[in-house]
Amino acid sequence: YLLEQGAEVNHIDELGWTPLHWAAFAGKLDTCRILIKAGADYKIENKAQQTPFDFEQALQLRGPQYIENDPNGITSKQALEQHYCAIEQCKADIGDYFALMILKKQLGKIKNPVSGEERPLLTQQDIFEIHASSFAQIFKTIRFGTESAHAQCCPIQLNWMLKHGAVVQPIQTEGKTQLGYKLVFDQYEEALRQLVQELLIIKIKGDSQRAKQLQDEYGSTLPDYSQGLMSFLNHVPTDLDVKFI
């Protein structure tokens, strides 16, 4: 739809990422095919000299493969370096908890592919401890693409943005659309924060099924918002002390 409305298929954002980078990073192969068919250049490198193909390779590492070498020759450490943005942007979407605990002991730190800065590798238990006094703060680190074509990686998120007045073309002065920080961070993040907080309370009380079906004011459930958040919810122990809520 966005491409039909004239969205630039090879638009480069402030990180040097194109829509194809974002789609490959999210593992949305169908979206990748659509973008490539529309003329997306899979050879464009971002500021970390990564092409969309690099992300696609890294995303092949799942589950037990986190602690083994990928058939394509990518090691778990290299995959984590490429996954750093996902860990930093959405601390809920950090893959298999136990595999990451093992990797944390092995590596300790991982390298941000954008800034080159080394930071500690966080596990979900780390996040629980860091944010014990205000659990909802976890989700203040969630980031969303500021260009409408990038949001194709999550159709539900895209539909929400379009319903709230998002436009397709970038604004020339800043290179951003109305899918920018004000819309996403002020409105969407607040609705998500409230939903997640209530969800976690229900989950900790042991009613997982009700938690998964809980809807926000727009009729969206947690799985609608993010598979990463759904994965996070599935990993939340039901015997946690509720005093930090």
C-alpha positions as a printed Julia matrix, in Angstrom:
245×3 Matrix{Float64}:
  0.0     0.0    0.0
  2.73    2.46   0.98
  4.71    1.73  -2.16
  1.6     2.35  -4.24
  1.26    5.73  -2.53
  4.78    6.7   -3.59
  6.93    5.79  -0.59
 10.64    5.78  -1.48
 11.74    2.15  -1.46
 15.43    2.99  -0.91
 15.01    5.88   1.53
 17.95    5.97   3.97
 17.33    7.06   7.57
 19.69    8.53  10.17
 21.22    5.11  10.89
 21.84    4.48   7.21
 19.05    1.9    7.17
 16.64    1.4    4.28
 13.17   -0.18   4.57
 14.8    -3.42   3.4
 17.26   -3.27   6.32
 14.35   -2.99   8.76
 12.36   -5.78   7.11
 15.38   -8.12   7.08
 16.22   -7.18  10.66
 12.69   -8.16  11.74
 12.86  -11.42   9.78
  9.92  -10.43   7.55
 10.91  -12.36   4.42
  7.61  -11.7    2.64
  8.11   -7.96   3.12
 11.69   -8.31   1.86
 10.44   -9.97  -1.31
  7.91   -7.18  -1.89
 10.54   -4.48  -1.39
 13.09   -6.17  -3.66
 10.44   -6.65  -6.34
  9.69   -2.92  -6.06
 13.35   -2.06  -6.66
 14.92   -2.13  -3.19
 18.72   -2.34  -3.36
 19.92   -5.19  -1.14
 23.56   -4.07  -1.51
 23.14   -0.75   0.37
 25.25   -0.66   3.55
 24.23    1.13   6.74
 26.64    3.13   8.91
 27.96   -0.13  10.37
 28.69   -1.46   6.85
 25.84   -3.97   7.11
 23.59   -4.9    4.22
 20.05   -6.28   4.61
 21.5    -9.69   3.72
 23.72   -9.53   6.81
 20.65   -9.18   9.02
 18.85  -12.01   7.26
 21.8   -14.29   7.94
 21.98  -13.29  11.6
 18.28  -13.9   12.12
 18.71  -17.53  11.11
 20.22  -18.11  14.56
 17.43  -19.16  16.93
 17.05  -21.31  20.0
 19.95  -23.72  20.64
 21.8   -22.31  17.64
 22.61  -19.25  19.75
 25.46  -21.22  21.31
 26.68  -22.92  18.12
 28.13  -21.82  14.82
 25.6   -21.08  12.1
 25.8   -23.3    8.96
 26.65  -20.14   7.03
 29.67  -19.51   9.23
 28.19  -16.87  11.53
 29.19  -17.38  15.15
 26.93  -16.68  18.09
 29.08  -13.65  19.0
 28.72  -12.15  15.51
 24.98  -12.74  15.6
 24.69  -11.0   18.95
 26.62   -8.02  17.64
 24.11   -7.73  14.82
 21.22   -8.28  17.23
 22.37   -5.49  19.55
 19.93   -2.96  18.11
 17.04   -5.32  18.83
 18.23   -5.83  22.39
 18.71   -2.09  22.9
 15.46   -1.04  21.19
 13.16   -3.61  22.75
 14.56   -5.35  25.79
 11.65   -7.77  25.67
 12.83   -9.26  22.38
 16.06  -10.9   23.49
 15.49  -14.45  22.32
 15.94  -17.57  24.38
 16.5   -16.69  28.04
 18.71  -19.62  29.02
 20.84  -19.42  25.88
 21.46  -15.75  26.59
 22.41  -16.51  30.18
 25.08  -18.87  28.84
 26.27  -16.31  26.33
 26.41  -13.62  28.98
 28.87  -15.73  30.96
 30.92  -16.39  27.81
 31.0   -12.89  26.37
 30.02  -10.43  29.08
 29.72   -7.56  26.63
 28.57   -7.05  23.06
 29.35   -4.33  20.56
 26.8    -1.84  19.24
 27.02   -2.13  15.43
 26.03    1.53  15.04
 28.22    3.34  17.57
 30.91    0.71  18.06
 30.48    1.11  21.83
 30.7    -1.98  24.01
 27.94   -2.4   26.56
 26.95   -5.17  28.99
 24.79   -7.94  27.61
 21.45   -7.79  29.43
 19.26  -10.77  30.22
 15.64  -10.65  31.29
 16.69  -11.25  34.9
 18.96   -8.21  34.7
 16.02   -6.14  33.51
 13.81   -7.38  36.35
 16.46   -6.32  38.86
 17.25   -2.97  37.23
 13.61   -1.94  36.95
 12.2    -3.64  40.06
 10.93   -0.34  41.48
  9.02    0.6   38.34
  8.41   -2.36  36.06
  6.77   -0.37  33.29
 10.03    1.53  32.73
 11.28   -1.47  30.74
  9.1    -0.47  27.86
 10.25    3.14  27.7
 13.23    1.86  25.68
 11.05    0.59  22.84
 11.9     2.21  19.53
  9.92    2.32  16.3
 11.04    3.23  12.8
 10.42    6.89  12.0
  9.65    6.27   8.33
  6.33    4.81   7.24
  7.87    2.25   4.88
  9.98    0.9    7.73
  6.84    0.17   9.7
  5.87   -2.49   7.15
  7.83   -4.86   9.36
  4.81   -4.89  11.68
  1.45   -4.7    9.82
 -0.58   -4.25  13.01
  1.62   -1.36  14.08
  1.4     0.12  10.58
 -2.4    -0.07  10.56
 -2.53    1.68  13.94
 -0.29    4.49  12.68
 -2.26    4.98   9.47
 -5.52    5.19  11.43
 -3.97    7.96  13.51
 -3.02   10.18  10.6
  0.41    8.96   9.54
  1.6    10.16   6.13
  3.72    8.36   3.57
  6.22   10.87   2.24
  9.13   12.23   4.34
  9.1    15.87   5.4
 11.93   17.52   3.48
 13.33   19.56   6.37
 13.93   16.63   8.72
 13.56   13.6    6.49
 10.85   12.22   8.75
  7.14   11.62   8.36
  4.37   12.13  10.89
  5.24    8.64  12.06
  7.96   10.48  13.98
  8.71   10.62  17.66
  5.73   12.67  18.88
  3.06   10.34  17.48
  4.85    7.13  18.34
  6.4     7.93  21.69
  3.7    10.15  23.22
  0.57    8.23  22.2
  1.43    4.7   21.12
  4.0     4.08  23.83
  1.69    5.29  26.58
 -1.16    3.03  25.44
  1.26    0.11  25.2
  2.75    0.85  28.63
 -0.66    0.78  30.31
 -1.63   -2.42  28.52
  1.6    -4.18  29.42
  1.45   -3.14  33.07
 -2.03   -4.59  33.47
 -1.01   -7.65  31.48
  1.92   -8.4   33.74
 -0.21   -8.1   36.87
 -2.64  -10.66  35.42
  0.22  -12.9   34.31
  1.88  -12.9   37.72
 -1.44  -13.86  39.33
 -1.36  -16.97  37.16
 -4.02  -16.21  34.53
 -1.85  -16.4   31.4
 -4.74  -17.0   29.01
 -6.6   -13.9   30.15
 -3.39  -11.91  29.88
 -2.88  -12.9   26.25
 -6.46  -11.95  25.38
 -6.52   -8.59  27.15
 -7.29   -5.74  24.75
 -6.46   -2.06  24.85
 -8.87    0.74  23.95
 -8.22    0.12  20.24
 -9.09   -3.57  20.44
 -5.47   -4.7   20.08
 -4.0    -7.55  22.11
 -0.39   -7.87  23.19
  0.48  -10.26  20.32
 -0.89   -7.6   17.94
  1.66   -5.1   19.17
  4.82   -7.13  19.06
  5.97  -10.73  18.83
  8.92   -9.64  20.96
  6.61   -8.58  23.77
  4.67  -11.82  23.42
  7.92  -13.75  23.83
  8.71  -11.64  26.88
  5.33  -12.35  28.46
  5.82  -16.09  27.96
  9.11  -15.89  29.89
  7.73  -13.96  32.88
  7.76  -16.32  35.89
  4.36  -16.69  37.57
  5.9   -16.78  41.04
  7.45  -13.3   41.0
  6.89  -11.04  44.0
  4.28   -8.48  42.91
  5.68   -5.74  45.15
  7.49   -4.08  42.22
  4.28   -3.47  40.23
